[in-house]
Amino acid sequence: MALVGPDAEHHDKRFTWLINGTCQKELLYDGCRWAEGPCWSQDGRYLIWSDIPNNRMLRWVPDGLTGSVSVFRADSNYSNGNTRDLEGRLVSCEHGARRVTRTEHDGSITVIADSYKGKRLNSPNDVVVKSDGTIWFTDPNYGIMSDYEGHKADMEQDGCYVFRFDPKSGKLTVVADDFDKPNGLAFSPDESMLYVADSACAHEPEKPRHIRAFKVGKDNSLKGGKPQFILKQGFPDGFRVDSDGNVWTSAGAGIDVFAASGDLLGRINFPQIVSNMTFGGPKRNRLFVTCTHEVYSVYVTATGAHRS
């Protein structure tokens, strides 16, 4: 296990209470092409993430001081974002098959969504499950722009949408249709707000580099959508929310931490571009970070909201 200094930048005194200055970043793995979609299994006590260009998913299991990494799924259909549903089942976004799937407890795969109004989805990117069991995911076209992270193809949808799937009714609904490139998403701890990143600046610098905030209605409709967290460097790819409502987001070669109000509290720098992160460990106070070719962890003082 390689140890790297914390390298934190403080922009607000509140940040002091979110990180542990004595903890170091721990390098868990360094053999990816583009690591993404980290997901902690609280019952299994292991971390899963996607290595998109290598078309595989990997698993890290704590083992003494070092831990061990193995292949969880050799052909992952170029999976990207992952999360767990209310029954602890893995929910994954697959660029290659242009769908969202669920891995059942027996290992079989159930397709949650692969089309809308008779047309194939673009390339589902990231996903989160609400406490009522509904599944929310973003559908930019990153996975069909080239053959590197999927299969190059034309868009069949008229845009890049944010979707909600209701497993009770089987209905797939567009909840936001005015994004350029919707990417990471997460609920506030009380689920009154849904935050969704627009990472269009990754390919066109003049395009959005912010996270928008939507009010969630009792009927699961969205209202508002103003940019709430605006990055000064990098772009918002994946992000998570802690139990106090602070937003921890990828921002170039680091993680920016914002208060719910939009104030930048601080930053943790990393050696490579950060793609995503999740809170894990028995107390949800260990931040697992996918960082281009590498995967790190660092213990923090904050604890993650229950949804991964």
Protein Blocks (a to p, Z undefined) as FASTA:
>chain_A
ZZddfkiadfbfklmmmpcfkbccddfbfcbfbdghiacdfklopaddddfknopadddd
dehjnopaddfblbgohpabdcddfkopacdddfklopaddddfkopacdfbfceehiac
fbdfbdcddfkopacddddfklmmpmklmccdddfbfbdcdddddfknopacdfbfcbfb
dcbddddfklpaccdddfklmmmmkbccddddddddfkopaeejiafbdcfehjdfbdcd
dfkopacddehjadddddfkopafbdcddfbdcfbdcdedjkopaccddehjaccddddf
bdcdfbZZ
